[in-house]
Amino acid sequence: MKTLPLIALATLAAFAFSISPADAADAKGRIRHVVCFKFKDGTTPEQIKKVEQDFAALKGKIKQIAAYEWGTNVSPEKHDKGFTHCFFLTFNSAKDRDAYLPHPDHKAFAGSLGGIIADVFVVDYVVQK
């Protein structure tokens, strides 16, 4: 009798892990867009400050951004792989996120990063409760 709940749990887990990014984009719900930056060696504090300000300014320029926050890495675990900055945007839907990505202000911001960003890491997810 104990195998039935175990089978049900395994089936549920298999379903949850089978959702592809395309399925997640079609899902209803809020989307979190997480962007992490690793700056090139030699990037000045002034250049980094400008990136922080310019990214924050997107909230006032792109109406689809429902919420915005950011911070720098303070983890003592030493697993950051050189990424120092994390920017966290919330969209009310995948449609709003999809409008943000090609938005001219977002494109201009991304284009301004070429000389100072060593690497970028982006993850989007549908908020689960």
matplotlib code that plots the C-alpha trace (Angstrom):
import matplotlib.pyplot as plt

x = [0.0, 2.9, 3.9, 0.8, 1.7, 5.3, 4.2, 1.9, 4.8, 7.2, 4.6, 4.1, 7.8, 8.3, 5.6, 7.1, 10.5, 9.2, 8.1, 10.2, 11.2, 8.7, 5.9, 6.9, 6.7, 3.1, 2.2, 0.0, 1.6, 4.2, 7.6, 10.9, 13.8, 17.1, 20.2, 23.7, 26.8, 30.5, 32.5, 35.7, 39.0, 39.8, 36.1, 36.1, 33.7, 32.3, 31.5, 29.8, 27.8, 26.6, 25.4, 23.5, 21.9, 21.0, 19.5, 17.4, 16.2, 14.6, 11.8, 10.7, 11.1, 9.5, 5.9, 5.9, 8.4, 6.2, 9.0, 12.7, 15.4, 19.1, 22.1, 25.7, 26.8, 27.3, 27.3, 30.0, 29.8, 32.3, 30.2, 29.6, 32.1, 33.0, 29.4, 29.0, 25.7, 22.2, 19.3, 15.8, 12.8, 9.2, 6.7, 3.0, 3.0, 5.2, 3.7, 5.0, 8.5, 8.4, 7.6, 10.5, 13.2, 13.1, 12.2, 14.4, 15.4, 16.4, 18.3, 20.2, 21.1, 22.3, 24.3, 26.1, 27.6, 29.9, 33.2, 32.8, 30.8, 32.9, 29.8, 26.1, 23.8, 20.0, 17.3, 13.5, 11.0, 7.3, 6.6, 5.3, 3.5]
y = [0.0, 2.4, 2.1, 3.9, 7.3, 6.8, 6.2, 9.3, 11.4, 10.2, 10.9, 14.4, 15.1, 13.8, 16.1, 19.1, 18.6, 18.0, 21.6, 23.2, 26.9, 27.4, 25.9, 28.1, 31.2, 30.2, 29.7, 32.2, 34.1, 36.5, 36.2, 36.9, 37.9, 37.5, 39.1, 38.7, 40.6, 39.8, 42.9, 42.8, 43.4, 47.1, 48.3, 51.4, 52.1, 55.0, 52.6, 50.2, 53.0, 54.0, 50.5, 50.4, 53.7, 52.9, 49.5, 51.1, 53.8, 51.1, 50.8, 54.4, 53.9, 50.5, 50.2, 46.4, 46.2, 45.7, 45.7, 46.1, 45.5, 44.8, 44.2, 43.1, 39.7, 39.3, 35.5, 34.0, 30.7, 31.7, 30.2, 33.4, 32.6, 36.3, 37.6, 40.6, 42.2, 40.7, 42.6, 41.2, 42.3, 41.2, 41.1, 40.4, 38.0, 36.4, 38.8, 41.8, 40.2, 39.5, 43.2, 44.3, 42.1, 43.9, 47.3, 50.1, 51.3, 47.8, 47.2, 50.5, 49.6, 46.1, 47.7, 50.0, 47.1, 45.6, 47.0, 46.3, 43.0, 39.9, 37.6, 37.7, 35.1, 35.3, 33.1, 33.7, 31.7, 31.6, 32.4, 29.4, 29.6]
z = [0.0, 0.6, -3.1, -4.4, -2.7, -3.8, -7.4, -7.3, -5.9, -8.5, -11.3, -10.0, -9.8, -13.3, -14.5, -12.7, -14.1, -17.7, -18.1, -20.8, -20.9, -23.7, -21.6, -18.7, -21.0, -21.9, -18.3, -16.5, -13.7, -12.7, -14.3, -12.5, -14.7, -12.9, -14.4, -12.9, -14.1, -13.9, -14.8, -16.7, -14.8, -15.0, -14.9, -12.8, -9.9, -11.9, -14.8, -12.5, -10.8, -14.3, -15.0, -11.7, -12.4, -16.1, -15.2, -12.5, -14.9, -17.1, -14.5, -15.3, -19.1, -19.6, -18.3, -18.4, -15.5, -12.5, -9.9, -9.8, -7.2, -7.2, -5.0, -4.9, -3.8, -0.1, 0.1, 2.3, 0.4, -2.4, -5.2, -7.1, -9.9, -10.1, -10.5, -8.3, -9.3, -9.3, -10.9, -10.2, -12.4, -12.1, -14.9, -14.5, -17.4, -20.0, -22.5, -20.5, -20.3, -24.0, -24.6, -22.4, -24.2, -27.6, -26.1, -27.5, -24.0, -23.0, -26.2, -25.8, -22.2, -23.2, -26.0, -23.6, -21.7, -24.4, -23.1, -19.4, -18.9, -18.8, -18.5, -17.9, -16.4, -17.0, -15.6, -16.0, -14.0, -13.4, -9.8, -7.8, -4.5]

ax = plt.figure().add_subplot(projection="3d")
ax.plot(x, y, z, "-o")
ax.set_aspect("equal")
plt.show()
